[in-house]
Amino acid sequence: MRIRFQLLIFMVLRTILNTGHRMVYPFLAVFARGIGVEITTLSIVVTARSFVGMFAPVFGSFADQRGRKFGLLAGIVLFTVGSASVALAPGFITFSLAILLGILGKYLFDPAMQAYFGDRVPYERRGTALAVTEASWSMAFIAGVPLTGLLIARYGWNSPFLLLAVLGLVMFVVIWRMIPRDDPPKGTSASLKNVRAVLTNVPALAGISIALWASAGNELVNLIFGVWLEDSFGLRIAALAGASAVIGISELGGESLVALTTDQLGKPRALALGLTGNILASLLLPVVGRTEIGALVGLFLFYITFEYVLVSHIPLMTEVMPGARATLLSFNVTGHSLGRAIGALLATFIYQQFGFMPVTWIAILFNLFALLALGELTQKIAIIPHILAWFGRSERSET
């Protein structure tokens, strides 16, 4: 019962962190106007945020060295300091600082949390357990982003940062009281040895590359969808917030499907199913996106399939290297971050030069690369035409 309660609490806490992360996407143009810079300037900041992911193993491995509680609390401190800086002195410099400190906070918090539950929840039930915490991504879009939209519309572009700073202080107190002081897991190797072990483990590297390619494809659409909706249909702040809620609902559906099916299907098979579904959704999105309703339906399908990929991938990675669990999970974050950097770097250029459809074509290509990496990770057939054959076969080892 205690673990179930903690899962729910962490879902709420991560919703706060993820709201700070995700509100940038639908309101990218709004923040740019408020600060007084071009949208391409802020897209560079988002790209820089993703490139900071290269340092995720440095931060994430702290949870292997100093204990899970240390990583959780340190992440919250960085997030709170960044948000407070914009609330107190709004401008381009503090906005950029908040973006970068916020992502560094997540690099400390998320691997520590995933390793914490990886230590305590059996592998056969870990997909369901971690799906509960991953619901925070969808809750950020369902509740957090619409709330920030209302605050921006009423009080100005920087008003959400004050609320996030206050909630950061609340988060710190909750974790301090709820999580007992812990020592590093017994048998955990030194940080440098863990890093070397990850970098020489082929299945681990294949798993990290899945995160990279899937996130690159997702970020292409993620960074552009708000601009695309505004350009195509003239949607205003409230409507963009509503679109974000629709996306959040789709992600909640993906997380719920993971909780219901991933442990039963097996993590590799579920991940292959999600990647295939996201390819089909990417093909469909520009076709149905000629009307407002069609665009929202297309985004719903795109995000529900990606969320299924994201959430089914995490429990698979928790068991690849149990002796260096937090270090590997932080490298997995690096994969996601570099993928988002690639997507962010390409997204505005492709959209402005060629339109929205080529954006989805590149997203499909990246998903195909992820499918190839999945074959290497599971030591199965690493050829795309045989992917569908996996669905009818019994699994080998899940790692």
C-alpha positions as CSV (number, residue, x, y, z in Angstrom):
1,M,0.0,0.0,0.0
2,R,2.9,2.4,0.8
3,I,4.4,1.9,-2.7
4,R,1.0,2.6,-4.3
5,F,0.6,5.8,-2.3
6,Q,4.1,6.9,-3.2
7,L,3.4,6.2,-6.9
8,L,0.4,8.5,-6.8
9,I,2.4,11.2,-5.0
10,F,5.2,11.1,-7.5
11,M,2.7,11.4,-10.3
12,V,1.5,14.7,-8.8
13,L,5.0,16.0,-8.2
14,R,6.2,15.1,-11.6
15,T,3.2,16.8,-13.1
16,I,4.5,20.1,-11.7
17,L,8.0,19.5,-13.1
18,N,6.6,18.4,-16.5
19,T,4.3,21.4,-16.7
20,G,7.3,23.7,-16.5
21,H,8.9,21.6,-19.2
22,R,6.0,21.2,-21.6
23,M,4.4,24.7,-21.4
24,V,7.1,26.0,-23.7
25,Y,5.8,24.1,-26.7
26,P,2.3,25.4,-27.2
27,F,3.2,28.9,-26.1
28,L,6.5,29.2,-27.8
29,A,5.3,32.1,-30.0
30,V,3.6,33.7,-26.9
31,F,6.8,33.6,-24.9
32,A,8.8,35.0,-27.8
33,R,6.4,38.0,-28.1
34,G,6.4,38.6,-24.4
35,I,10.2,38.6,-24.2
36,G,10.6,40.5,-27.4
37,V,12.6,38.0,-29.5
38,E,12.1,36.0,-32.6
39,I,10.6,32.5,-32.3
40,T,13.8,31.1,-33.9
41,T,15.7,32.6,-30.9
42,L,13.6,30.7,-28.4
43,S,13.8,27.5,-30.5
44,I,17.6,27.8,-30.1
45,V,17.1,27.9,-26.3
46,V,14.9,24.7,-26.5
47,T,17.7,23.1,-28.6
48,A,20.3,24.1,-26.0
49,R,18.0,22.5,-23.3
50,S,18.1,19.3,-25.2
51,F,21.9,19.4,-25.7
52,V,22.4,19.8,-22.0
53,G,21.2,16.2,-21.9
54,M,24.7,15.2,-22.7
55,F,25.5,15.9,-19.0
56,A,22.6,13.8,-17.7
57,P,24.8,10.8,-16.7
58,V,26.9,13.1,-14.5
59,F,23.8,14.2,-12.7
60,G,21.8,11.0,-12.8
61,S,24.6,8.9,-11.5
62,F,24.4,10.9,-8.2
63,A,21.5,8.7,-7.3
64,D,23.8,5.6,-7.5
65,Q,26.5,7.4,-5.5
66,R,24.6,9.5,-2.9
67,G,21.2,7.8,-2.7
68,R,17.8,8.3,-4.3
69,K,16.6,10.9,-1.9
70,F,19.6,13.2,-2.6
71,G,18.9,13.1,-6.4
72,L,15.2,13.9,-5.9
73,L,15.8,16.8,-3.6
74,A,18.7,18.3,-5.7
75,G,16.5,18.2,-8.8
76,I,13.7,20.1,-7.1
77,V,16.1,22.8,-5.9
78,L,17.3,23.5,-9.4
79,F,13.8,23.6,-10.8
80,T,12.6,26.0,-8.1
81,V,15.6,28.3,-8.4
82,G,15.1,28.6,-12.2
83,S,11.4,29.3,-11.9
84,A,11.9,31.9,-9.2
85,S,14.4,33.7,-11.4
86,V,11.9,34.4,-14.1
87,A,9.2,35.4,-11.6
88,L,11.5,37.9,-9.9
89,A,13.3,39.3,-13.0
90,P,11.5,38.4,-16.2
91,G,13.6,38.5,-19.4
92,F,15.4,36.5,-22.0
93,I,18.4,35.6,-19.7
94,T,16.2,34.5,-16.8
95,F,13.9,32.6,-19.1
96,S,16.8,30.7,-20.6
97,L,18.2,30.1,-17.1
98,A,14.8,28.6,-16.0
99,I,14.7,26.4,-19.1
100,L,18.2,25.0,-18.5
101,L,17.9,24.6,-14.7
102,G,14.5,23.0,-15.1
103,I,15.9,20.3,-17.4
104,L,18.9,19.7,-15.2
105,G,16.5,19.3,-12.3
106,K,14.6,16.7,-14.3
107,Y,17.9,14.9,-15.0
108,L,18.4,14.5,-11.3
109,F,14.9,13.8,-10.3
110,D,13.6,11.4,-13.0
111,P,16.4,8.8,-12.9
112,A,16.4,8.9,-9.1
113,M,12.7,8.3,-9.0
114,Q,12.8,5.5,-11.6
115,A,15.7,3.8,-9.8
116,Y,13.9,4.2,-6.5
117,F,10.9,2.2,-7.8
118,G,13.2,-0.1,-9.8
119,D,14.7,-1.1,-6.5
120,R,11.4,-1.8,-4.9
121,V,8.9,-3.1,-7.6
122,P,9.4,-6.6,-9.2
123,Y,10.2,-6.5,-12.9
124,E,7.0,-8.3,-13.9
125,R,5.0,-5.5,-12.4
126,R,7.3,-2.6,-13.1
127,G,5.6,-1.6,-16.4
128,T,2.3,-0.9,-14.6
129,A,4.0,0.9,-11.7
130,L,6.1,3.2,-13.8
131,A,3.1,3.9,-16.1
132,V,1.5,5.5,-13.1
133,T,4.3,8.0,-12.6
134,E,4.5,8.6,-16.4
135,A,0.9,9.8,-16.3
136,S,2.4,13.0,-15.1
137,W,3.3,13.8,-18.7
138,S,-0.3,13.7,-19.8
139,M,-1.5,15.4,-16.6
140,A,0.8,18.3,-17.4
141,F,-1.0,18.8,-20.7
142,I,-4.5,18.1,-19.3
143,A,-4.2,20.4,-16.3
144,G,-0.9,22.1,-16.0
145,V,-0.6,23.7,-19.5
146,P,-4.2,24.9,-19.7
147,L,-3.7,26.5,-16.3
148,T,-0.5,28.3,-17.5
149,G,-2.5,29.5,-20.5
150,L,-5.1,31.1,-18.3
151,L,-2.4,32.7,-16.1
152,I,-0.6,34.0,-19.2
153,A,-3.8,35.4,-20.7
154,R,-4.7,37.2,-17.4
155,Y,-1.5,38.2,-15.8
156,G,1.3,38.1,-18.4
157,W,3.7,35.6,-20.0
158,N,5.9,35.2,-16.9
159,S,3.1,34.6,-14.4
160,P,3.3,30.8,-14.5
161,F,6.8,30.8,-13.2
162,L,5.8,32.3,-9.8
163,L,3.3,29.5,-9.3
164,L,5.9,26.9,-10.3
165,A,8.4,28.3,-7.8
166,V,5.9,28.1,-5.0
167,L,5.0,24.5,-5.9
168,G,8.7,23.7,-6.1
169,L,9.0,24.6,-2.4
170,V,6.0,22.4,-1.6
171,M,7.6,19.5,-3.5
172,F,10.8,19.8,-1.5
173,V,9.0,19.5,1.8
174,V,6.9,16.5,0.5
175,I,10.0,14.5,-0.6
176,W,11.9,15.4,2.5
177,R,9.1,14.1,4.7
178,M,8.0,11.1,2.6
179,I,11.3,9.5,1.4
180,P,13.5,8.1,4.2
181,R,17.2,8.9,4.0
182,D,18.9,6.1,2.0
183,D,22.4,4.9,1.4
184,P,23.6,4.0,-2.1
185,P,22.4,0.5,-3.1
186,K,24.7,-2.2,-1.9
187,G,27.1,-3.5,-4.6
188,T,26.8,-0.4,-6.7
189,S,30.1,0.4,-8.5
190,A,31.8,3.7,-8.5
191,S,30.5,6.3,-10.9
192,L,33.2,6.0,-13.5
193,K,33.1,2.3,-13.6
194,N,29.3,2.4,-14.1
195,V,29.7,4.9,-17.0
196,R,32.3,2.7,-18.6
197,A,30.0,-0.4,-18.2
198,V,27.1,1.4,-19.9
199,L,29.2,2.6,-22.8
200,T,30.6,-0.9,-23.5
201,N,27.2,-2.7,-23.2
202,V,25.7,-3.2,-26.7
203,P,22.1,-3.8,-25.6
204,A,22.3,-0.8,-23.3
205,L,23.5,1.4,-26.2
206,A,20.8,0.0,-28.4
207,G,18.2,0.9,-25.8
208,I,19.6,4.4,-25.5
209,S,19.4,4.9,-29.3
210,I,15.8,3.9,-29.2
211,A,15.2,6.8,-26.9
212,L,17.2,9.1,-29.2
213,W,15.4,8.3,-32.4
214,A,11.9,8.1,-31.0
215,S,12.3,11.4,-29.2
216,A,13.8,13.1,-32.3
217,G,10.7,12.1,-34.3
218,N,8.4,13.3,-31.5
219,E,10.2,16.6,-31.0
220,L,9.8,17.5,-34.7
221,V,6.0,17.6,-34.3
222,N,6.1,18.7,-30.6
223,L,7.9,21.9,-31.3
224,I,5.9,22.8,-34.3
225,F,2.3,21.8,-33.5
226,G,1.4,25.0,-31.7
227,V,2.9,27.2,-34.5
228,W,1.2,24.9,-37.1
229,L,-2.2,25.2,-35.5
230,E,-1.8,29.0,-35.1
231,D,-0.7,29.4,-38.8
232,S,-3.4,27.1,-40.2
233,F,-6.4,28.0,-38.1
234,G,-5.5,31.2,-36.2
235,L,-5.8,29.6,-32.8
236,R,-5.4,31.9,-29.9
237,I,-3.9,31.3,-26.4
238,A,-7.1,29.7,-24.9
239,A,-7.5,27.5,-28.0
240,L,-3.9,26.4,-27.9
241,A,-4.3,25.5,-24.2
242,G,-7.4,23.4,-25.2
243,A,-5.4,21.7,-27.9
244,S,-2.8,20.9,-25.3
245,A,-5.5,19.3,-23.1
246,V,-6.5,17.1,-26.0
247,I,-2.9,16.0,-26.4
248,G,-2.7,15.3,-22.7
249,I,-5.8,13.1,-22.8
250,S,-4.3,11.1,-25.6
251,E,-1.1,10.7,-23.6
252,L,-3.1,9.6,-20.6
253,G,-4.7,7.0,-22.9
254,G,-1.2,5.8,-23.9
255,E,-0.1,5.5,-20.3
256,S,-3.2,3.6,-19.4
257,L,-2.7,1.2,-22.3
258,V,0.9,0.6,-21.1
259,A,-0.4,-0.1,-17.5
260,L,-2.9,-2.6,-18.9
261,T,-0.9,-4.3,-21.6
262,T,2.8,-3.9,-21.4
263,D,3.5,-6.4,-18.7
264,Q,1.2,-8.9,-20.4
265,L,2.5,-8.4,-24.0
266,G,6.1,-8.2,-22.9
267,K,8.1,-4.9,-23.0
268,P,9.9,-5.5,-26.4
269,R,6.7,-6.5,-28.2
270,A,4.8,-3.6,-26.7
271,L,7.5,-1.2,-27.8
272,A,7.5,-2.5,-31.3
273,L,3.7,-2.1,-31.5
274,G,4.0,1.5,-30.2
275,L,6.7,2.5,-32.8
276,T,4.7,1.0,-35.6
277,G,1.6,2.8,-34.5
278,N,3.5,6.1,-34.3
279,I,4.7,5.7,-37.9
280,L,1.1,5.2,-39.0
281,A,-0.1,8.2,-37.0
282,S,2.7,10.4,-38.6
283,L,1.5,9.3,-42.1
284,L,-2.1,10.2,-41.2
285,L,-1.5,13.6,-39.4
286,P,-0.9,15.9,-42.4
287,V,-3.7,14.2,-44.3
288,V,-6.4,14.7,-41.7
289,G,-4.9,17.9,-40.4
290,R,-6.7,20.1,-43.0
291,T,-9.5,21.0,-40.6
292,E,-9.3,21.9,-36.9
293,I,-11.1,18.8,-35.8
294,G,-8.9,16.6,-38.1
295,A,-5.7,18.2,-36.8
296,L,-6.7,17.5,-33.2
297,V,-7.7,13.9,-34.1
298,G,-4.3,13.4,-35.8
299,L,-2.4,14.9,-32.9
300,F,-4.4,12.6,-30.5
301,L,-3.2,9.5,-32.5
302,F,0.3,10.8,-32.8
303,Y,0.7,11.4,-29.0
304,I,-1.1,8.3,-27.8
305,T,1.2,6.1,-29.8
306,F,4.4,8.0,-28.8
307,E,3.4,7.9,-25.1
308,Y,2.9,4.1,-25.5
309,V,6.5,4.0,-26.9
310,L,7.9,6.2,-24.1
311,V,6.3,4.4,-21.2
312,S,6.9,0.8,-22.4
313,H,10.5,1.6,-23.0
314,I,11.3,2.7,-19.4
315,P,10.6,-0.5,-17.6
316,L,12.5,-2.4,-20.3
317,M,15.6,-0.2,-19.6
318,T,15.3,-0.6,-15.8
319,E,16.4,-4.3,-16.1
320,V,19.1,-4.0,-18.7
321,M,21.9,-3.2,-16.1
322,P,20.4,-3.6,-12.6
323,G,23.8,-3.0,-11.0
324,A,24.1,0.5,-12.5
325,R,20.4,1.2,-12.8
326,A,20.3,5.0,-12.1
327,T,23.4,5.5,-14.3
328,L,21.9,3.7,-17.3
329,L,18.5,5.5,-16.8
330,S,20.4,8.8,-16.8
331,F,22.1,7.8,-20.1
332,N,18.6,6.9,-21.4
333,V,17.6,10.5,-20.5
334,T,20.6,11.6,-22.5
335,G,19.3,9.6,-25.5
336,H,15.9,11.4,-25.2
337,S,17.6,14.8,-24.8
338,L,19.9,14.4,-27.8
339,G,16.9,13.2,-29.8
340,R,14.9,16.2,-28.8
341,A,17.9,18.4,-29.7
342,I,18.1,16.9,-33.2
343,G,14.3,17.3,-33.6
344,A,14.3,20.9,-32.3
345,L,17.3,21.8,-34.5
346,L,15.5,20.5,-37.6
347,A,11.9,21.4,-36.8
348,T,11.6,25.1,-37.4
349,F,13.9,25.0,-40.4
350,I,12.0,22.2,-42.2
351,Y,8.6,23.8,-41.3
352,Q,9.5,27.2,-42.5
353,Q,11.2,26.0,-45.7
354,F,9.1,23.1,-46.7
355,G,5.9,23.0,-44.6
356,F,4.4,20.5,-42.2
357,M,4.2,17.3,-44.2
358,P,8.1,16.9,-44.6
359,V,8.2,17.3,-40.8
360,T,6.2,14.1,-40.4
361,W,8.2,12.3,-43.1
362,I,11.4,12.8,-41.1
363,A,9.6,11.7,-37.9
364,I,8.7,8.4,-39.7
365,L,12.4,7.9,-40.7
366,F,13.5,8.4,-37.1
367,N,10.9,5.8,-35.9
368,L,12.3,3.3,-38.4
369,F,15.8,3.8,-36.9
370,A,14.3,3.1,-33.5
371,L,12.7,-0.2,-34.7
372,L,16.1,-1.3,-36.0
373,A,17.7,-0.5,-32.6
374,L,15.0,-2.5,-30.8
375,G,15.9,-5.5,-32.8
376,E,19.5,-5.2,-31.6
377,L,18.4,-4.6,-28.0
378,T,16.3,-7.7,-27.8
379,Q,18.8,-9.8,-29.9
380,K,15.9,-10.6,-32.3
381,I,15.5,-10.1,-36.0
382,A,16.8,-6.6,-36.7
383,I,15.0,-6.3,-40.0
384,I,11.9,-4.1,-40.3
385,P,9.8,-6.5,-42.5
386,H,9.9,-9.0,-39.7
387,I,8.7,-6.6,-37.0
388,L,5.1,-7.7,-37.4
389,A,6.2,-11.4,-36.9
390,W,7.2,-10.5,-33.4
391,F,3.6,-10.0,-32.3
392,G,2.8,-13.7,-32.7
393,R,6.0,-15.1,-31.2
394,S,6.8,-16.0,-27.6
395,E,9.5,-13.8,-26.2
396,R,13.0,-14.6,-25.4
397,S,14.7,-12.7,-22.6
398,E,13.2,-9.2,-22.3
399,T,16.7,-7.8,-22.3
